[in-house]
Amino acid sequence: MPGSPAADVPAPRLADALEGRANAAGAEGLRPYGLRCEHRTAPLGIDETAPLLGWRLSSARRGDDPVAYRVRVAEEAAGLADGVEALWDTGRVQDADAIGVTYAGPALRPRTRYHWRVDVWSAGSPVPAEATSWFETGMTDSVWQAAWITHDPDPLPIMDAPIEGERALDNYGLAPCPILRRTFTLTAGTRRARLYVSARGLYDVRVNGTRVGDAELAPGWTDYTRRIQYQTYDVTDLLQDGENVLAATVADGWWSGFVGFEPRRAGAHYGSFPQLLAELRITAADGTTTTIATDDTWRTATGAVRHADLLMGECHDLRHAAAGWEHPGFDDVHWSPAMVVDRDHRLLVASADEPVRAMAEVRPRSIARIAPDTHIVDFGQNMAGRIRLNAAGLPSGARVVIRHAEVLDTSRRLYTDNLRTAAATDVLISDGRPRIVFEPRFTYHGFRYAEIRGIRELSGADVVAVALHSDTSWAGGFDCSDPDIRRLYDCVAWGQRSNFVSVPTDCPQRDERLGWLADAQVFLPTAALNADVAAFFTKWLRDVEDARDPDGGFSNVAPRLVGVADQGAPGWGDAGVIIPWHLYRVYGDSRFLARAFDGMHTWVDLIHRHNPDLVWRHRVGPHFSDWLAPGTPTPREVIATAYFAHSAHLTARAADVLGHQDLVKTYHRLAADIRTAFREHFVTVEDADGTPVVRVAGDTQTGYLVALAFGLLPTGHTEAAARRLAELVETDGPRLQTGFLGVALAAPVLDAHGRADLAHALLRRTEAPSWLFPLRHGATTIWERWDGWTPETGFRAASMNSFNHYALGSIGEWLYRGVAGLDQAPESTAYRHLSVRPVPGDLGHAAARYESARGTVETAWTRHEDRIELCVRVPPGAIADVRVPTTDPRTVRESDLDLRKAEHVTVLETADDHVVARVASGRYRFTAAHTPMGRHPGPTPLGRHRPPRIPSPAATQPAGPHEEETP
């Protein structure tokens, strides 16, 4: 593909992949670590009245499992010592499975910090191990004093028409960003100060010139007609005796800026101009309190940010800067009083997740001069974010224009056709100061390349790409002997980072960036192995709930947006059922189901009501089918009815978990009836010389995949259907002919039915359609289409051709679960019962690591000559069934011991090609004879397996047909 190969660049800050492990390192016995409140580490400002307090466990000893816990909560840390002064004390609770408890003490007061401690006992120790943390409540039940304020929108001047080369931004009617300030005086010192702030739009807040917090694009995207988030900040250390200034800039963001792709409603979906709400509560050293709130005493003007839009870009004209306006001593006499819009606080809620943050900085791989004052910068990695530019020697009025793109065209210029109407252009206009640092604050772009025009000399030290995404702490890692598959994992990981920006978007570059439900549901199993996404999806499931139709149906995107097909399609609307169920299984938090259950059963009932014959033909919305499948289309009714059955089945299981026994039978019966209808309408069984021949209507890969994955085939005929699936995959390849819905099921289903060889063959395929084809042509993220660019046809239609989409990256789940063998048993939650079943294929080694809700899980296998070694780590409180592949079961050993003599090991099954052993918590090393299946790269030495990699922002890519190596 046109563009330059990627380069090695510094690893990103990923919340240090495995948060809390250092705390547990070196501990001999059982220890709690990684304490969380509401799936977050020490959250500041929560609204949950009964928060979930959770912990992970670690021990260096086998079988060192918990038997009991005790949790205490107090307003002062000292009150935790003996529990006498605790607000709430569970006492010792006998529960070997516990990794969390829901607070059930007296009502929590608003704006209060609470300290908590967990003690955990193991069977072999009368003395518990303990760990402490804290959380702080927000404005829950408080009476807000702040008003929504803004700069008077009427006199706001529209920006001057830009010069040529800026994609005619004057046509968009973008206005300067309001700046607002309020001065106040303190005389008694500050003991405690909290700032509660939100915006209808985006905000950047400063106290005495210092930025508050590190949240980007805050307060995040919600349906502002249903819910508006606010954030809480500790600003105690930013205040001073004497004059203080609370200052803010607000921008359009999702509230009043451009979002989506509907030309009749491209912008201003929720409002017409940005607004600020802020309340600063100060407790002085003498105990007196002061509240500074947004009202009409604030002063407003416009400053250097002449426009800022998420899709179009941002312009800073430093000639309009009000020097010192964020600091005390500034004269704002010529500014206008703020306009109070309203005092409606009903929709305000505390953020449930961590915000978007600047998570990585990527230096240029190459810089090419294409004109005397124009350069193309290649950062070697497709990402979502912005550029920070150091500029010097620009005369007043000089313009620097930065355009962004994912790829280059055949002339090695930016390819921007696929951005559609997104200008993705940032502009700096100098005021003549000697040195300038330009970094937009209220926009982001999807890009690998940037064209910087207006600077004659540009070096790698002058420019850096700043990657932005929601701060979901990285929890997993995968590694293997094949460098192509390692790079594929990197692409999957970067696609996730690029598209988890407040909501799980489809793409970060063009005029869309929407929270499509199907994309999220097919990718969630991969996403949840890569990162801790519990809080992120807690927030987004509220968006999904807010977006439901008046009749209770789920939408296709969340937050809901005017102009996007609202009525949920098969596989899209079903995400409202599938996602809560998967989150429950991963994190063991039944509240995911409790909060979603009304929507789950209402959705299934809605489809049933419109399709009483149980074949889903009606009320299908836009019916995207198996989106972007390259092969023969799968009949729409096949996909729809399969998802109908799956959603009914999961709803029955959710009802069982929640204790709705009257509904369990109802939905199990409905699911069974839909399966019967599926078989009657779409499945034929014939006898061919005593061998059953099964056909699913349409005879497509995706048709068999959904039928097998969702258990829809007649008893005794699944293997015949699996054989037909394998035949289709093997034809002309093997290769996949699936789209967004089918691709997530392909490798797991083939593996489950004895064709892991085909799953590996698909994984290693390099021709289109395949996962490795884009990598062979310079991709550093997953493409939207299998063939977004080919040497024969060039670029596909620009109307839909993103080079940073995560849906096809759902193969990441099988890299963990299949290749490395890190999985949990079907009935397990929160990795209580692990299933370790590696599928080596012809690889030399593979490893995976995952920081589960229970603790660290690791698997690593290595083949060396005629032996295989499998290392496993099981967290305390869990067990694992370990399947050791072997060509001679008699040779299986654990830590060089016969299995019958190994500690905490029980043999469950012995077969010709494997042994299954059940193990308790701890670390284990199995070895066995294993005949090599072909050549593979040199393995890691036995006993020193390579740990999984946390992917770096880029890996070296081979050059595509229009690429050339540049120094």
ZAMARGU-4260 file (C-alpha; in steps of 0.2 Angstrom, whole numbers, plus 5000, padded with zeros to 4 digits):
<rodrens>
0) 5000/5000/5000 | 5007/5018/4997 | 5016/5024/5012 | 5032/5021/5021 | 5037/5006/5032
5) 5035/5008/5050 | 5049/5010/5062 | 5054/5006/5079 | 5048/5019/5091 | 5047/5021/5110
10) 5034/5011/5119 | 5019/5020/5125 | 5014/5023/5143 | 5000/5010/5145 | 4996/5013/5163
15) 5010/5001/5166 | 5002/4985/5158 | 5000/4975/5174 | 4996/4988/5188 | 4999/4982/5205
20) 5011/4968/5201 | 5026/4976/5209 | 5016/4977/5225 | 5014/4958/5225 | 5032/4954/5219
25) 5043/4946/5231 | 5028/4941/5243 | 5029/4923/5248 | 5012/4920/5254 | 4994/4926/5249
30) 4993/4944/5246 | 4979/4956/5240 | 4984/4969/5228 | 4977/4979/5214 | 4963/4986/5224
35) 4948/4994/5214 | 4933/5003/5218 | 4920/5002/5204 | 4933/4994/5193 | 4944/5009/5195
40) 4960/5013/5205 | 4956/5026/5219 | 4943/5035/5210 | 4940/5053/5214 | 4922/5058/5213
45) 4910/5043/5211 | 4891/5044/5212 | 4888/5025/5215 | 4879/5024/5232 | 4884/5006/5235
50) 4901/5004/5226 | 4910/4988/5222 | 4926/4986/5231 | 4937/4973/5223 | 4955/4965/5224
55) 4966/4953/5216 | 4977/4940/5224 | 4995/4934/5222 | 5005/4921/5231 | 5022/4912/5227
60) 5015/4896/5234 | 5005/4882/5226 | 4987/4880/5233 | 4989/4895/5244 | 4970/4900/5242
65) 4959/4912/5251 | 4947/4905/5264 | 4940/4921/5271 | 4940/4940/5269 | 4936/4956/5279
70) 4933/4973/5272 | 4932/4989/5283 | 4928/5007/5277 | 4931/5023/5287 | 4932/5041/5284
75) 4950/5042/5292 | 4964/5030/5288 | 4967/5027/5306 | 4949/5021/5308 | 4954/5005/5299
80) 4967/4999/5311 | 4955/4989/5323 | 4938/4992/5315 | 4931/5001/5330 | 4930/5017/5321
85) 4925/5010/5305 | 4910/5016/5296 | 4907/4998/5289 | 4915/4982/5294 | 4910/4965/5286
90) 4918/4955/5299 | 4927/4939/5294 | 4917/4932/5280 | 4920/4914/5275 | 4921/4914/5256
95) 4935/4906/5246 | 4929/4913/5229 | 4927/4932/5234 | 4937/4945/5225 | 4926/4959/5229
100) 4911/4965/5240 | 4898/4978/5237 | 4897/4991/5251 | 4882/4989/5262 | 4885/5001/5276
105) 4878/5018/5281 | 4874/5030/5267 | 4890/5038/5260 | 4891/5057/5262 | 4894/5067/5246
110) 4911/5075/5243 | 4919/5064/5255 | 4935/5053/5255 | 4933/5035/5262 | 4948/5024/5266
115) 4945/5005/5265 | 4955/4990/5269 | 4954/4972/5264 | 4961/4957/5275 | 4962/4940/5267
120) 4965/4924/5276 | 4973/4908/5268 | 4970/4891/5275 | 4988/4889/5281 | 4989/4906/5290
125) 4980/4913/5305 | 4986/4930/5301 | 4978/4939/5286 | 4987/4949/5273 | 4980/4966/5270
130) 4980/4980/5258 | 4972/4998/5258 | 4965/5010/5246 | 4953/5024/5245 | 4939/5032/5235
135) 4930/5048/5236 | 4912/5052/5233 | 4906/5066/5221 | 4892/5078/5221 | 4879/5064/5224
140) 4863/5072/5233 | 4872/5089/5234 | 4864/5105/5228 | 4874/5112/5214 | 4877/5131/5215
145) 4884/5132/5198 | 4875/5138/5182 | 4879/5134/5164 | 4888/5149/5157 | 4895/5154/5140
150) 4901/5169/5131 | 4886/5178/5123 | 4885/5168/5107 | 4877/5182/5096 | 4893/5193/5094
155) 4905/5178/5092 | 4914/5182/5076 | 4915/5168/5063 | 4934/5165/5059 | 4942/5174/5044
160) 4941/5164/5028 | 4957/5154/5028 | 4969/5154/5014 | 4969/5140/5001 | 4975/5123/5006
165) 4964/5122/5022 | 4949/5112/5014 | 4938/5128/5014 | 4935/5129/5032 | 4926/5145/5030
170) 4911/5135/5024 | 4909/5126/5040 | 4904/5141/5051 | 4917/5138/5065 | 4918/5151/5079
175) 4932/5155/5091 | 4932/5146/5107 | 4926/5156/5122 | 4938/5159/5137 | 4931/5162/5154
180) 4939/5167/5170 | 4934/5171/5188 | 4945/5179/5202 | 4944/5176/5220 | 4954/5179/5236
185) 4959/5167/5250 | 4967/5172/5266 | 4966/5158/5278 | 4976/5144/5269 | 4968/5129/5260
190) 4966/5112/5268 | 4956/5104/5255 | 4949/5110/5238 | 4939/5100/5225 | 4934/5106/5208
195) 4918/5098/5200 | 4917/5103/5182 | 4908/5099/5166 | 4904/5106/5149 | 4892/5105/5135
200) 4906/5103/5123 | 4924/5101/5129 | 4934/5110/5143 | 4951/5114/5148 | 4952/5121/5165
205) 4967/5130/5174 | 4970/5137/5192 | 4982/5151/5193 | 4989/5146/5175 | 4992/5128/5179
210) 4981/5115/5170 | 4969/5105/5181 | 4971/5086/5179 | 4976/5077/5163 | 4959/5072/5155
215) 4958/5075/5137 | 4942/5079/5127 | 4933/5080/5144 | 4919/5077/5149 | 4918/5064/5136
220) 4904/5060/5124 | 4886/5055/5130 | 4869/5059/5124 | 4868/5076/5132 | 4849/5075/5132
225) 4850/5060/5143 | 4866/5062/5153 | 4881/5074/5155 | 4896/5068/5164 | 4906/5079/5176
230) 4924/5076/5183 | 4931/5079/5200 | 4949/5086/5203 | 4959/5089/5219 | 4966/5107/5216
235) 4972/5109/5234 | 4990/5112/5229 | 4986/5124/5216 | 4978/5137/5227 | 4987/5151/5236
240) 4983/5165/5249 | 4979/5181/5240 | 4971/5182/5222 | 4967/5166/5213 | 4960/5163/5196
245) 4949/5149/5189 | 4950/5150/5171 | 4943/5139/5157 | 4942/5137/5138 | 4927/5128/5130
250) 4925/5121/5113 | 4911/5113/5103 | 4916/5095/5104 | 4903/5082/5102 | 4890/5094/5109
255) 4889/5107/5095 | 4903/5102/5083 | 4903/5090/5068 | 4900/5072/5072 | 4895/5058/5060
260) 4891/5059/5042 | 4874/5065/5039 | 4875/5080/5028 | 4858/5086/5033 | 4863/5086/5051
265) 4882/5086/5051 | 4884/5097/5067 | 4876/5104/5082 | 4867/5088/5086 | 4864/5093/5104
270) 4867/5112/5105 | 4873/5127/5096 | 4887/5134/5106 | 4898/5127/5120 | 4895/5130/5139
275) 4904/5128/5155 | 4899/5122/5172 | 4911/5122/5187 | 4910/5122/5206 | 4925/5124/5217
280) 4923/5120/5235 | 4937/5125/5247 | 4939/5121/5265 | 4951/5133/5273 | 4964/5128/5287
285) 4952/5136/5300 | 4938/5125/5294 | 4928/5138/5285 | 4921/5134/5267 | 4921/5144/5251
290) 4912/5140/5235 | 4916/5147/5218 | 4904/5143/5205 | 4900/5148/5187 | 4888/5162/5186
295) 4886/5179/5178 | 4901/5186/5188 | 4913/5177/5177 | 4921/5187/5163 | 4922/5180/5145
300) 4931/5184/5129 | 4939/5175/5114 | 4957/5171/5113 | 4970/5162/5102 | 4959/5146/5098
305) 4950/5153/5083 | 4941/5137/5080 | 4941/5119/5087 | 4932/5104/5080 | 4934/5086/5082
310) 4932/5082/5063 | 4938/5098/5055 | 4953/5102/5066 | 4959/5117/5076 | 4966/5134/5073
315) 4977/5144/5085 | 4980/5162/5080 | 4992/5169/5093 | 4989/5187/5087 | 4972/5185/5097
320) 4980/5178/5113 | 4976/5187/5129 | 4993/5186/5137 | 4992/5181/5156 | 4973/5179/5156
325) 4974/5163/5166 | 4985/5171/5180 | 4981/5183/5194 | 4984/5201/5190 | 4976/5201/5172
330) 4965/5216/5168 | 4948/5209/5161 | 4939/5225/5162 | 4936/5225/5143 | 4929/5207/5144
335) 4910/5204/5144 | 4900/5196/5158 | 4896/5178/5156 | 4879/5173/5150 | 4869/5161/5161
340) 4861/5148/5150 | 4852/5138/5164 | 4854/5130/5181 | 4848/5113/5176 | 4858/5100/5185
345) 4846/5085/5183 | 4857/5076/5170 | 4874/5078/5178 | 4882/5061/5183 | 4900/5058/5189
350) 4911/5049/5176 | 4910/5030/5178 | 4927/5027/5168 | 4944/5034/5166 | 4945/5049/5154
355) 4954/5050/5138 | 4972/5054/5141 | 4988/5057/5131 | 4995/5039/5132 | 5010/5039/5121
360) 5022/5050/5111 | 5028/5044/5094 | 5043/5052/5086 | 5045/5053/5067 | 5052/5039/5057
365) 5056/5050/5042 | 5053/5067/5036 | 5053/5071/5018 | 5054/5089/5010 | 5042/5090/4996
370) 5043/5109/4994 | 5053/5123/5001 | 5042/5125/5016 | 5032/5109/5016 | 5037/5092/5023
375) 5028/5075/5024 | 5031/5067/5041 | 5030/5048/5044 | 5027/5043/5062 | 5028/5024/5057
380) 5012/5020/5066 | 4993/5024/5062 | 4985/5031/5078 | 4972/5043/5085 | 4979/5059/5092
385) 4987/5075/5087 | 5004/5083/5084 | 5015/5094/5095 | 5026/5105/5085 | 5040/5116/5090
390) 5042/5131/5078 | 5054/5145/5079 | 5058/5161/5069 | 5040/5163/5062 | 5035/5181/5058
395) 5019/5188/5064 | 5005/5182/5053 | 5015/5167/5046 | 5004/5152/5044 | 5008/5134/5048
400) 4996/5121/5041 | 4996/5103/5047 | 4985/5090/5037 | 4984/5072/5043 | 4981/5056/5033
405) 4983/5037/5036 | 4992/5033/5020 | 5001/5041/5005 | 4995/5040/4987 | 5005/5034/4972
410) 5014/5051/4971 | 5019/5050/4990 | 5007/5064/4995 | 4993/5062/5008 | 4979/5052/5003
415) 4964/5060/5011 | 4949/5055/5000 | 4944/5042/5013 | 4942/5056/5026 | 4926/5061/5017
420) 4921/5078/5024 | 4933/5078/5039 | 4946/5091/5035 | 4958/5085/5049 | 4968/5101/5047
425) 4976/5111/5061 | 4982/5129/5059 | 4995/5139/5068 | 4996/5158/5065 | 5011/5166/5073
430) 5012/5182/5083 | 5030/5184/5080 | 5037/5177/5096 | 5054/5168/5095 | 5048/5151/5099
435) 5031/5143/5098 | 5025/5126/5104 | 5009/5122/5095 | 4998/5107/5101 | 4979/5107/5098
440) 4968/5103/5114 | 4950/5100/5107 | 4952/5089/5092 | 4960/5073/5087 | 4964/5064/5071
445) 4967/5047/5064 | 4984/5047/5055 | 5001/5040/5052 | 5007/5054/5041 | 5006/5073/5042
450) 5010/5086/5029 | 5017/5102/5038 | 5017/5117/5027 | 5024/5134/5032 | 5041/5129/5040
455) 5057/5128/5030 | 5067/5118/5041 | 5060/5103/5051 | 5069/5090/5061 | 5064/5075/5071
460) 5066/5085/5087 | 5053/5098/5082 | 5038/5087/5080 | 5030/5072/5090 | 5014/5063/5088
465) 5003/5062/5104 | 4992/5046/5104 | 4975/5049/5113 | 4964/5036/5120 | 4953/5031/5135
470) 4964/5026/5149 | 4960/5008/5150 | 4975/5000/5159 | 4983/4987/5148 | 4980/4970/5155
475) 4986/4957/5143 | 5001/4953/5132 | 5004/4940/5118 | 5020/4934/5110 | 5025/4920/5098
480) 5039/4914/5087 | 5031/4921/5071 | 5036/4939/5068 | 5021/4942/5057 | 5009/4936/5070
485) 5017/4946/5083 | 5015/4961/5072 | 4997/4956/5069 | 4994/4957/5088 | 5002/4974/5088
490) 4990/4980/5074 | 4975/4973/5084 | 4981/4982/5100 | 4984/4999/5091 | 4967/4998/5083
495) 4959/4996/5100 | 4969/5011/5107 | 4964/5021/5092 | 4946/5018/5093 | 4943/5018/5112
500) 4940/5037/5113 | 4927/5040/5126 | 4916/5027/5116 | 4921/5012/5106 | 4921/5020/5089
505) 4922/5012/5072 | 4937/5023/5065 | 4946/5038/5071 | 4949/5047/5054 | 4934/5051/5044
510) 4917/5060/5047 | 4910/5045/5057 | 4919/5040/5073 | 4903/5032/5080 | 4899/5019/5093
515) 4893/5005/5082 | 4886/4991/5093 | 4891/4976/5082 | 4909/4982/5080 | 4910/4983/5099
520) 4902/4966/5102 | 4913/4956/5090 | 4929/4964/5096 | 4925/4964/5115 | 4932/4947/5119
525) 4948/4953/5111 | 4947/4970/5120 | 4944/4963/5137 | 4960/4952/5135 | 4970/4966/5130
530) 4965/4979/5143 | 4954/4981/5158 | 4938/4988/5150 | 4926/4985/5164 | 4924/5004/5169
535) 4925/5009/5150 | 4910/4998/5146 | 4901/5002/5162 | 4900/5020/5155 | 4896/5015/5137
540) 4882/5003/5142 | 4874/5018/5149 | 4875/5026/5132 | 4868/5010/5125 | 4853/5011/5137
545) 4851/5029/5134 | 4850/5026/5115 | 4836/5013/5116 | 4820/5016/5105 | 4804/5021/5112
550) 4798/5003/5110 | 4813/4997/5120 | 4824/4991/5105 | 4842/4994/5104 | 4850/5006/5092
555) 4864/5003/5080 | 4875/5016/5087 | 4877/5023/5105 | 4877/5038/5109 | 4862/5039/5097
560) 4865/5052/5084 | 4852/5060/5072 | 4854/5054/5054 | 4861/5037/5058 | 4849/5022/5055
565) 4842/5020/5073 | 4833/5004/5073 | 4844/4990/5079 | 4849/4978/5065 | 4853/4959/5068
570) 4870/4957/5076 | 4870/4976/5080 | 4855/4977/5092 | 4860/4960/5099 | 4875/4968/5107
575) 4864/4975/5120 | 4862/4957/5126 | 4879/4950/5121 | 4890/4963/5129 | 4883/4963/5147
580) 4884/4944/5147 | 4902/4944/5141 | 4907/4957/5154 | 4899/4947/5168 | 4909/4932/5163
585) 4926/4941/5162 | 4924/4952/5178 | 4912/4942/5189 | 4901/4958/5192 | 4883/4953/5190
590) 4878/4971/5190 | 4882/4971/5172 | 4868/4960/5170 | 4856/4968/5183 | 4858/4985/5175
595) 4855/4978/5157 | 4842/4965/5160 | 4827/4975/5156 | 4834/4980/5140 | 4840/4962/5136
600) 4823/4954/5138 | 4814/4969/5131 | 4824/4967/5115 | 4821/4948/5114 | 4802/4951/5117
605) 4802/4965/5104 | 4809/4953/5090 | 4798/4939/5095 | 4783/4951/5094 | 4787/4956/5077
610) 4791/4938/5071 | 4779/4926/5079 | 4785/4912/5068 | 4802/4914/5075 | 4811/4918/5059
615) 4818/4935/5061 | 4812/4944/5045 | 4803/4959/5052 | 4809/4974/5062 | 4827/4971/5056
620) 4832/4990/5054 | 4844/4993/5040 | 4850/4974/5041 | 4869/4976/5038 | 4870/4957/5037
625) 4888/4950/5038 | 4895/4968/5034 | 4909/4969/5021 | 4910/4950/5018 | 4919/4947/5002
630) 4911/4931/4997 | 4893/4926/4993 | 4881/4935/5004 | 4874/4925/5018 | 4855/4925/5018
635) 4849/4939/5029 | 4836/4928/5038 | 4850/4915/5043 | 4860/4928/5052 | 4846/4937/5060
640) 4837/4921/5066 | 4854/4914/5073 | 4856/4930/5083 | 4838/4929/5089 | 4841/4912/5096
645) 4858/4917/5104 | 4851/4933/5112 | 4836/4922/5119 | 4848/4910/5126 | 4859/4923/5134
650) 4844/4931/5141 | 4839/4915/5149 | 4856/4913/5157 | 4856/4931/5163 | 4839/4928/5171
655) 4847/4912/5180 | 4861/4922/5187 | 4850/4936/5193 | 4838/4924/5201 | 4823/4927/5190
660) 4818/4909/5190 | 4801/4913/5182 | 4809/4920/5167 | 4823/4906/5165 | 4811/4893/5158
665) 4803/4906/5147 | 4818/4911/5138 | 4826/4894/5137 | 4810/4888/5129 | 4810/4902/5117
670) 4828/4899/5113 | 4824/4881/5110 | 4809/4885/5099 | 4820/4897/5088 | 4833/4884/5086
675) 4819/4872/5080 | 4813/4886/5068 | 4831/4888/5062 | 4833/4870/5058 | 4816/4869/5049
680) 4819/4884/5038 | 4837/4884/5035 | 4845/4867/5038 | 4844/4852/5027 | 4851/4835/5031
685) 4853/4821/5018 | 4861/4804/5018 | 4875/4800/5007 | 4880/4782/5008 | 4877/4782/5027
690) 4886/4799/5030 | 4875/4814/5034 | 4877/4829/5023 | 4871/4845/5031 | 4868/4861/5022
695) 4864/4878/5029 | 4854/4889/5018 | 4866/4900/5007 | 4880/4887/5010 | 4892/4901/5016
700) 4905/4901/5029 | 4896/4913/5040 | 4880/4903/5039 | 4889/4888/5046 | 4899/4898/5058
705) 4884/4906/5067 | 4875/4889/5066 | 4889/4880/5075 | 4894/4894/5087 | 4876/4897/5093
710) 4872/4878/5094 | 4858/4878/5081 | 4861/4862/5072 | 4851/4845/5074 | 4858/4833/5087
715) 4872/4823/5080 | 4874/4833/5064 | 4887/4847/5070 | 4902/4837/5064 | 4894/4836/5047
720) 4891/4855/5046 | 4909/4857/5053 | 4915/4847/5038 | 4906/4857/5026 | 4913/4873/5034
725) 4930/4866/5032 | 4927/4862/5014 | 4922/4880/5010 | 4937/4887/5019 | 4949/4875/5010
730) 4942/4880/4993 | 4954/4891/4984 | 4965/4894/4999 | 4962/4891/5012 | 4954/4908/5014
735) 4940/4917/5023 | 4924/4924/5015 | 4917/4932/5031 | 4913/4950/5036 | 4912/4958/5053
740) 4900/4946/5061 | 4908/4930/5054 | 4926/4934/5056 | 4926/4933/5075 | 4919/4915/5075
745) 4930/4908/5062 | 4946/4902/5071 | 4937/4897/5087 | 4924/4887/5078 | 4936/4878/5067
750) 4947/4875/5082 | 4932/4868/5093 | 4928/4856/5079 | 4945/4848/5076 | 4952/4859/5062
755) 4964/4870/5072 | 4976/4867/5057 | 4964/4877/5046 | 4963/4891/5059 | 4982/4892/5059
760) 4982/4891/5040 | 4970/4906/5039 | 4981/4915/5052 | 4997/4913/5041 | 4988/4917/5025
765) 4996/4932/5016 | 4985/4935/5001 | 4969/4945/5002 | 4958/4942/5011 | 4968/4938/5026
770) 4975/4946/5041 | 4993/4947/5035 | 4990/4954/5018 | 4988/4972/5025 | 5004/4969/5036
775) 5013/4964/5020 | 5008/4981/5013 | 5013/4992/5027 | 4998/4992/5039 | 5001/4996/5057
780) 4982/4994/5062 | 4968/4983/5056 | 4959/4989/5040 | 4940/4991/5038 | 4941/4980/5022
785) 4951/4965/5019 | 4956/4973/5002 | 4956/4992/5007 | 4971/4993/4995 | 4978/4980/4983
790) 4992/4981/4970 | 4980/4976/4956 | 4966/4988/4960 | 4973/5002/4971 | 4962/5010/4984
795) 4944/5004/4987 | 4930/5016/4986 | 4935/5031/4997 | 4917/5032/5004 | 4921/5018/5015
800) 4939/5013/5017 | 4946/5016/5034 | 4964/5009/5038 | 4961/5009/5056 | 4945/4998/5061
805) 4946/4985/5074 | 4931/4973/5069 | 4942/4962/5059 | 4955/4962/5073 | 4943/4950/5083
810) 4956/4937/5079 | 4965/4943/5094 | 4954/4933/5105 | 4960/4917/5097 | 4978/4922/5099
815) 4976/4922/5117 | 4963/4908/5119 | 4969/4896/5105 | 4987/4899/5101 | 4993/4903/5118
820) 4979/4892/5127 | 4974/4905/5140 | 4955/4903/5142 | 4942/4900/5156 | 4930/4885/5156
825) 4912/4888/5149 | 4904/4890/5165 | 4917/4900/5174 | 4917/4918/5179 | 4931/4930/5183
830) 4943/4916/5178 | 4939/4905/5193 | 4941/4889/5182 | 4954/4891/5169 | 4955/4881/5153
835) 4973/4880/5147 | 4972/4872/5130 | 4986/4878/5118 | 4985/4875/5099 | 5003/4875/5094
840) 5001/4873/5075 | 5018/4874/5067 | 5024/4888/5079 | 5039/4886/5089 | 5033/4895/5105
845) 5019/4906/5111 | 5015/4915/5127 | 5000/4925/5134 | 4998/4935/5150 | 4982/4942/5157
850) 4979/4952/5173 | 4961/4945/5177 | 4949/4951/5190 | 4956/4937/5201 | 4975/4939/5198
855) 4988/4936/5185 | 4985/4922/5173 | 5000/4916/5162 | 5003/4902/5149 | 5018/4899/5139
860) 5023/4884/5128 | 5039/4880/5119 | 5044/4867/5107 | 5062/4861/5106 | 5067/4847/5095
865) 5055/4832/5101 | 5049/4840/5117 | 5036/4853/5122 | 5036/4863/5138 | 5020/4871/5145
870) 5021/4884/5159 | 5006/4889/5168 | 5002/4902/5181 | 4985/4901/5191 | 4980/4915/5203
875) 4975/4911/5221 | 4957/4905/5222 | 4957/4898/5205 | 4959/4880/5197 | 4965/4876/5180
880) 4962/4861/5168 | 4978/4860/5158 | 4978/4850/5142 | 4996/4845/5137 | 4998/4841/5119
885) 5009/4826/5117 | 5013/4811/5105 | 5017/4800/5120 | 5006/4803/5136 | 5018/4792/5146
890) 5031/4806/5145 | 5021/4820/5153 | 5030/4827/5168 | 5027/4842/5179 | 5042/4850/5186
895) 5052/4834/5181 | 5040/4823/5192 | 5028/4810/5187 | 5011/4817/5187 | 5005/4806/5201
900) 5019/4813/5212 | 5017/4831/5208 | 5010/4843/5221 | 4992/4849/5218 | 4991/4840/5201
905) 4977/4828/5197 | 4976/4818/5180 | 4958/4820/5173 | 4961/4812/5156 | 4973/4803/5145
910) 4972/4801/5127 | 4983/4797/5112 | 4988/4815/5109 | 4985/4824/5125 | 4984/4823/5144
915) 4972/4834/5154 | 4978/4838/5172 | 4968/4849/5185 | 4980/4860/5195 | 4977/4872/5210
920) 4983/4889/5211 | 5002/4892/5208 | 5015/4890/5195 | 5018/4874/5185 | 5029/4867/5172
925) 5024/4853/5161 | 5035/4844/5149 | 5031/4830/5136 | 5037/4821/5120 | 5030/4830/5105
930) 5034/4827/5087 | 5038/4843/5078 | 5025/4847/5065 | 5037/4856/5053 | 5051/4869/5054
935) 5048/4884/5065 | 5059/4898/5072 | 5071/4894/5086 | 5062/4892/5102 | 5066/4900/5119
940) 5077/4889/5130 | 5067/4877/5141 | 5063/4884/5158 | 5066/4902/5152 | 5050/4905/5142
945) 5049/4922/5134 | 5036/4933/5143 | 5022/4940/5132 | 5026/4957/5124 | 5017/4973/5128
950) 5016/4980/5110 | 5026/4995/5106 | 5018/5008/5095 | 5026/5001/5079 | 5035/4987/5072
955) 5046/4986/5057 | 5035/4984/5041 | 5040/4977/5024 | 5039/4990/5010 | 5024/4990/4999
960) 5024/4992/4980 | 5025/5011/4981 | 5036/5012/4997 | 5054/5015/4999 | 5066/5014/5013
965) 5071/5032/5019 | 5084/5036/5032
</rodrens>
